[in-house]
Every structure is written in C-alpha cells, then in structure tokens.
C-alpha cells in the first residue's frame, strides 16, 4: 500500500507538467494567428507612406513574421527584396546585350544600363551592410549614408530608363527592359521611403 501511494505521488508532478506543457502549446497556437495579423497590419500601415503602397505590401507581407513589427527589420527586408530584384534584372540585361543584331543605339543603351544598374546593386548592398552595423551611437550618421546610397540607386535606375526614351528606341527590347527597370525603381522608391521614416526618429533604434 505504502509503495503504491508513493508511486501515485511521483506520477502527479509528471501529470501537472504534461498538462502545463499542453496548455502552453494550445495558447501559442491560439495566439499565432493574432500575432501574424498584427504583423501584417504593421506592414500595411508602414507601406501607406510609400509612393507605391500596393507593391510595398505585396513585396513585404510574405515576410510579416520575420519583420515582427520591427522598423529596422522592415527596412532591411525592403532593401533585400529590392537588391534581389535588381540583381535579377542585371543578369537579364547582360543576357539581352549578347543578342546578335541589336541596333547600335539599343546596344549602347543596354551597355549604359548594365553599368548603372551594377552601381545600383553595389549601393543597395552597401546600404544593407551598413544597416547591419547600426547602433545608438552611430544611428544618425549611418542612416544619412544609407539615405544617400538608396537615393543614388534610384537615380541610377532613372538614368537607365532615360537611355531608352524616344520613338527610335521602340521595340521588344525596350518594352522588356523598361518593365523590369520600372519595377525595381518602384521597389527602390518604396525602400527609400521606409528608410526615411526610420531615419526620422531615433526612438526606432534596434
């Protein structure tokens, strides 16, 4: 009898621990959808201040849980999304430039675009690296540098589009290039708006 009672007392703590663990699991599953919705609402609200809010929301909402209402992670994700799209466009333009039979002016515009988009990629990469080293002591200076680099990236993209202006540049190459450049320019514009918002207050420090 005494041994049986002892075994019962040993089992009770185990049952309590199991019950507590199960309860915590259930609560976490219940809270997860609400947390995700709050993260999505944060992105929607942040994107409302950008020039292209729908594109901003579409490109960032899939990273809602990663961003987790963090202004720094929001900026970092926006820059990385823009960098990825810029690299993809740069590779496409290199392939197009190797097509035989391009008109001289088109070939020249492609060469200029490849150069300036390459500069844009470097500037975005530099911005991301600097953001990774931001701290309370260097916040203002680092954000100023990032604003300068992202602005320069946007200027580079506009320069590329200018090279394909005019009726003499009409054709499939112009249509293809312009579509891709417009998209990365819009992504860069949105990223710059989020950078500016983050830079406007030091209360958003990491």
ABEGO torsion letter per residue (X at the ends): XAAAAAAAAAAAAAAAAAAAAAAAAAAAAAAAAAAAAAAAAAAAAAAAABABAAAAAAAAAAAAAAAGGBAAAAAAAAAAAAAAAAAAAAAAAAAAAABBGBBAAAAAAAAAAAAAAAAAAAAAAAAAAAAAABBAAAAAAAAAAAAAAAAAAAAAAAAAAAAABEAAABEAAAAAAAAAAAAAAAAAAAAAAAAAAAAABAAABX
